[in-house]
Amino acid sequence: MRYIIIGAGAVGGSIGGRLFESGHEVVLVARGAHLAALRSDGLRLSTPDGTRTLPIPAVDGPQALELRTDDVLILAVKTQHAEALLTEWAARPVGTGAGGTGAGGAGAGGADDGGVSLGTAGELLPMVCAQNGVESERLALRRFRRVYGMCVWLPSSNPEPGRVSAHGAPLTGFLHVGRYPDGVDGTVRQISADLEKSKFLAPVRPDVMAWKYGKLLGNVANALEAVGGPVEGEPRMALYHRVTAEYVAVLAAAGIAYPGVEEQHAVRGDLITVQPLEGEERAGGSSWQSLSRGTGTIEADYLNGEAVLLGRLHGVPTPLNEALQRLANEFARTGRAAGSLSDAELDTLLAL
């Protein structure tokens, strides 16, 4: 299998880097300054066991590749960016190419540049959704016949162009994988085996979406950290418990089963703990990182927004999740600094 990592940021770069180190063929897909740095200097991957530079091919999109039938697409962008990329990649031809199967490396032409097309990526290739939330799989299934969910617990960051830091040890991350909407097949078993050879815990789960719903127990608090700073002490812990309680209530109303926090921790155990990296301070979570980098967008619509959506569908009020969704989007849109919510604004949230 060749792994094409669509979105080689913190999560995608960590997955791609570890797969490459264990001998797998990998292509990173990125843009802007990050792509330029990857092309000129390679991926600089920092983990608790050191920093190294990996010469992984990097491209800006599907037009730069000759897609092959043994390709696995891993979508690792935030959900708000998923739809456009899924549309772009699904339409690309998969084929033998003019000169045979070839390496299909960076700069190779597509099958529509003179090769033999066997079909499109949407018809032939597996699409793995490696994101928080539960919406990307539904978006992908509209365009791809074979969709897989990946429940990601991977403490990482993208501190500067060309560099990715992964803080997990002794294993780098926890990546449940399974078919969407459910089930298991030979492809997902092979993906799991490749990941487990690459310093990941990657159990195969026929109910992978239950694990993704369970992970949202923590992710609905991402927006609180992003706008209000570290979730510790009062009133932040009080808000955290109330935000997650709203989510638990809507899951119950919707009849959605999921593993609780204790079960998730029991499976992970001591195999993955967050370790400091020399000369680098651990950044906040993915939503905090979006605000701190000034990306202009944030994933709250698919985290807190999932609680809000389920609440509206099943008649359960979710005022705190609604407020955090609105605040997070406002921070992203206006460029307000991460963690700058005032005590008065926190008090207003508590009063909801």
MOMO-V26666 format. One record per residue. RES is the residue in three letters. SS is DSSP state (H for helix, E for strand, C for the rest). PHI is phi in radians with two decimals (999 if undefined). D_CENTER is the distance of its C-alpha to the mean C-alpha in Angstrom with 2 decimals. Layout:
BEGIN
RES	SS	PHI	D_CENTER
RES	SS	PHI	D_CENTER
END
This chain:
BEGIN
MET	C	999	20.40
ARG	E	-1.86	18.95
TYR	E	-1.73	15.19
ILE	E	-1.86	14.07
ILE	E	-1.66	10.75
ILE	E	-1.53	10.16
GLY	C	1.84	8.75
ALA	C	-1.61	10.03
GLY	C	-1.45	9.17
ALA	H	-1.02	8.60
VAL	H	-1.27	5.87
GLY	H	-1.08	7.11
GLY	H	-1.15	10.51
SER	H	-1.15	10.76
ILE	H	-1.13	10.15
GLY	H	-1.10	12.40
GLY	H	-1.10	14.85
ARG	H	-1.18	15.45
LEU	H	-1.07	15.94
PHE	H	-1.09	18.31
GLU	H	-1.09	20.16
SER	C	-1.58	20.92
GLY	C	1.71	22.52
HIS	C	-1.57	20.14
GLU	E	-1.36	20.23
VAL	E	-2.39	17.15
VAL	E	-2.21	16.74
LEU	E	-1.70	14.34
VAL	E	-2.03	13.91
ALA	C	-2.57	14.07
ARG	C	-2.63	16.54
GLY	H	1.04	19.14
ALA	H	-1.11	20.14
HIS	H	-1.13	17.14
LEU	H	-1.09	18.15
ALA	H	-1.03	21.75
ALA	H	-1.19	21.27
LEU	H	-1.09	19.45
ARG	H	-1.22	22.31
SER	H	-1.45	25.05
ASP	H	-2.16	24.17
GLY	C	1.50	21.33
LEU	E	-1.50	18.18
ARG	E	-1.62	19.30
LEU	E	-1.86	17.37
SER	E	-1.91	18.48
THR	E	-2.40	18.36
PRO	C	-1.02	21.04
ASP	C	-1.69	23.09
GLY	E	2.21	23.44
THR	E	-2.08	22.35
ARG	E	-2.54	22.79
THR	E	-1.92	22.38
LEU	E	-1.97	21.09
PRO	C	-1.43	22.55
ILE	C	-1.58	19.66
PRO	E	-0.99	20.44
ALA	E	-2.34	18.49
VAL	E	-2.34	18.96
ASP	C	-1.76	18.32
GLY	C	2.97	17.84
PRO	H	-1.15	19.20
GLN	H	-1.16	22.73
ALA	H	-1.61	22.81
LEU	C	-2.22	22.35
GLU	C	-1.66	24.56
LEU	E	-1.23	22.30
ARG	C	-2.12	23.59
THR	C	-1.24	23.80
ASP	C	-1.70	22.17
ASP	E	-1.36	18.91
VAL	E	-2.09	15.55
LEU	E	-1.66	12.89
ILE	E	-2.02	9.23
LEU	E	-1.56	7.26
ALA	C	-2.19	4.33
VAL	C	-1.54	5.81
LYS	C	-1.12	6.18
THR	H	-1.04	7.98
GLN	H	-1.14	11.24
HIS	H	-1.79	11.10
ALA	H	-1.26	10.34
GLU	H	-1.06	13.97
ALA	H	-1.10	15.77
LEU	H	-1.23	13.83
LEU	H	-1.05	14.22
THR	H	-1.11	17.86
GLU	H	-1.10	18.37
TRP	H	-1.32	17.18
ALA	H	-1.06	18.79
ALA	C	-1.43	22.18
ARG	C	-1.26	22.41
PRO	E	-1.27	25.14
VAL	E	-2.06	24.83
GLY	E	-2.90	28.08
THR	C	-1.43	30.37
GLY	C	1.36	30.89
ALA	C	-1.15	34.38
GLY	C	-1.88	34.81
GLY	C	1.66	33.43
THR	C	-1.14	30.03
GLY	C	1.09	29.67
ALA	C	-1.43	26.88
GLY	C	1.10	25.01
GLY	C	-1.33	24.08
ALA	C	-0.98	23.34
GLY	C	1.60	25.98
ALA	C	-1.22	27.03
GLY	C	-1.36	28.08
GLY	C	-1.39	26.74
ALA	H	-1.11	28.88
ASP	H	-1.42	30.29
ASP	H	-1.77	31.87
GLY	C	2.14	34.55
GLY	C	-1.58	32.92
VAL	C	-1.76	32.98
SER	E	-1.50	30.18
LEU	E	-1.66	29.46
GLY	E	2.63	27.24
THR	E	-1.74	24.00
ALA	H	-1.03	20.42
GLY	H	-1.09	19.99
GLU	H	-1.47	23.00
LEU	H	-2.01	22.49
LEU	C	-1.81	19.03
PRO	E	-1.31	16.29
MET	E	-2.00	12.97
VAL	E	-1.80	10.06
CYS	E	-1.70	7.24
ALA	C	-1.83	4.17
GLN	C	-2.43	2.95
ASN	C	-1.19	5.62
GLY	C	1.47	8.92
VAL	C	-2.24	10.96
GLU	C	-1.59	11.84
SER	H	-1.06	9.90
GLU	H	-1.08	11.83
ARG	H	-1.13	15.00
LEU	H	-1.08	14.51
ALA	H	-1.16	13.97
LEU	H	-1.16	16.99
ARG	C	-1.20	19.20
ARG	C	-2.12	18.87
PHE	C	-2.09	18.08
ARG	C	-1.26	20.40
ARG	E	-2.04	18.19
VAL	E	-2.11	14.80
TYR	E	-2.29	12.85
GLY	E	-1.65	10.43
MET	E	-2.30	8.30
CYS	E	-1.57	8.31
VAL	E	-1.83	6.50
TRP	E	-2.16	9.04
LEU	C	-2.59	8.99
PRO	C	-1.15	11.08
SER	E	-2.72	10.77
SER	E	-2.68	11.69
ASN	E	-2.15	12.84
PRO	E	-1.17	16.40
GLU	E	-2.79	18.13
PRO	C	-0.96	18.09
GLY	C	1.47	17.92
ARG	E	-2.17	16.91
VAL	E	-2.29	13.97
SER	E	-2.04	14.78
ALA	E	-2.08	13.58
HIS	C	-1.69	15.73
GLY	E	-1.37	15.68
ALA	E	-2.74	19.05
PRO	E	-1.25	20.75
LEU	C	-1.70	17.58
THR	C	-1.37	14.44
GLY	E	-2.95	11.97
PHE	E	-2.12	12.03
LEU	E	-2.24	10.32
HIS	E	-1.16	12.24
VAL	E	-2.35	12.65
GLY	E	-2.98	15.04
ARG	E	-1.25	16.36
TYR	C	-1.93	15.89
PRO	C	-1.37	17.79
ASP	C	-2.88	19.06
GLY	C	1.91	20.76
VAL	C	-2.44	20.65
ASP	C	-2.55	21.92
GLY	H	-1.11	22.72
THR	H	-1.11	19.64
VAL	H	-1.20	17.26
ARG	H	-1.15	19.80
GLN	H	-1.19	19.84
ILE	H	-1.04	16.08
SER	H	-1.04	16.39
ALA	H	-1.08	19.48
ASP	H	-1.14	18.09
LEU	H	-1.16	15.20
GLU	H	-1.25	17.89
LYS	C	-1.44	20.06
SER	C	-2.08	17.48
LYS	C	1.21	17.38
PHE	E	-2.14	14.76
LEU	E	-1.60	15.77
ALA	C	-2.38	14.64
PRO	C	-1.18	16.90
VAL	E	-1.43	17.45
ARG	C	-2.22	17.45
PRO	C	-1.14	19.38
ASP	C	-1.93	18.23
VAL	H	-1.02	14.48
MET	H	-1.22	14.08
ALA	H	-1.06	16.40
TRP	H	-1.20	14.11
LYS	H	-1.23	11.25
TYR	H	-1.12	14.11
GLY	H	-1.13	15.23
LYS	H	-1.14	12.18
LEU	H	-1.10	12.69
LEU	H	-0.96	15.96
GLY	H	-1.53	14.50
ASN	H	-1.20	11.94
VAL	C	-1.15	14.93
ALA	C	-1.57	16.38
ASN	H	-1.01	13.73
ALA	H	-1.16	15.95
LEU	H	-1.08	19.00
GLU	H	-1.11	17.96
ALA	H	-1.09	16.98
VAL	H	-1.63	20.39
GLY	H	-1.95	22.57
GLY	C	1.57	21.60
PRO	C	-0.89	21.21
VAL	C	-1.48	21.56
GLU	C	-2.66	24.82
GLY	C	1.23	28.43
GLU	C	-1.68	29.89
PRO	C	-1.61	29.20
ARG	H	-1.10	25.44
MET	H	-1.16	25.48
ALA	H	-1.09	27.59
LEU	H	-1.12	25.13
TYR	H	-0.99	22.22
HIS	H	-1.13	24.29
ARG	H	-1.31	25.33
VAL	H	-1.11	21.91
THR	H	-1.21	20.67
ALA	H	-1.10	24.10
GLU	H	-1.05	23.68
TYR	H	-1.16	20.48
VAL	H	-1.03	22.37
ALA	H	-1.14	25.23
VAL	H	-1.27	23.46
LEU	H	-1.11	21.92
ALA	H	-1.10	25.49
ALA	H	-1.13	26.95
ALA	H	-1.46	24.63
GLY	C	1.25	25.42
ILE	C	-1.67	21.84
ALA	C	-1.48	21.87
TYR	C	-2.81	19.22
PRO	C	-1.34	19.46
GLY	C	-1.32	20.54
VAL	H	-1.03	19.61
GLU	H	-1.09	22.46
GLU	H	-1.14	21.43
GLN	H	-1.08	17.86
HIS	H	-1.15	19.52
ALA	H	-1.12	22.19
VAL	H	-1.20	19.98
ARG	H	-1.26	18.16
GLY	C	0.93	21.55
ASP	C	-1.73	22.26
LEU	C	-1.26	20.24
ILE	E	-2.38	17.44
THR	E	-2.17	18.72
VAL	E	-1.40	17.75
GLN	C	-2.01	20.27
PRO	C	-1.25	21.56
LEU	E	-1.90	21.57
GLU	C	-1.04	24.93
GLY	C	1.32	25.43
GLU	E	-2.42	22.06
GLU	C	-1.54	21.39
ARG	C	-1.09	18.17
ALA	C	-1.36	16.29
GLY	C	-1.28	15.12
GLY	C	-1.24	11.78
SER	H	-1.08	9.04
SER	H	-1.22	11.51
TRP	H	-1.05	14.39
GLN	H	-1.11	13.11
SER	H	-1.06	12.84
LEU	H	-1.19	16.41
SER	H	-1.18	17.73
ARG	H	-1.53	16.86
GLY	C	1.13	18.40
THR	C	-1.23	15.92
GLY	C	1.54	17.76
THR	C	-2.38	14.92
ILE	C	-2.65	12.82
GLU	H	-1.58	10.61
ALA	H	-1.05	13.57
ASP	H	-1.08	14.77
TYR	H	-1.91	12.10
LEU	C	-1.96	12.38
ASN	H	-1.03	16.08
GLY	H	-1.10	16.73
GLU	H	-1.20	16.04
ALA	H	-1.10	18.71
VAL	H	-1.11	20.93
LEU	H	-1.05	20.72
LEU	H	-1.10	21.60
GLY	H	-1.08	24.24
ARG	H	-1.21	25.85
LEU	H	-1.20	25.89
HIS	H	-2.06	27.53
GLY	C	1.24	29.66
VAL	C	-1.97	28.03
PRO	C	-1.21	28.09
THR	C	-2.37	24.97
PRO	H	-1.09	26.45
LEU	H	-1.23	24.29
ASN	H	-1.15	20.97
GLU	H	-1.08	22.61
ALA	H	-1.13	23.84
LEU	H	-1.21	20.60
GLN	H	-1.05	18.82
ARG	H	-1.12	21.79
LEU	H	-1.12	21.98
ALA	H	-1.07	18.40
ASN	H	-1.16	18.82
GLU	H	-1.14	22.26
PHE	H	-1.02	21.16
ALA	H	-1.13	18.67
ARG	H	-1.20	21.38
THR	H	-1.65	24.21
GLY	C	1.37	22.68
ARG	C	-1.15	23.78
ALA	C	-1.13	22.92
ALA	C	-1.05	20.22
GLY	C	1.34	22.06
SER	C	-1.66	25.25
LEU	C	-1.10	25.95
SER	C	-1.36	29.62
ASP	H	-1.06	31.29
ALA	H	-1.11	33.05
GLU	H	-1.19	29.86
LEU	H	-1.13	28.53
ASP	H	-1.06	31.89
THR	H	-1.11	31.52
LEU	H	-1.09	28.26
LEU	H	-1.08	30.09
ALA	C	-1.36	32.91
LEU	C	-1.15	30.91
END
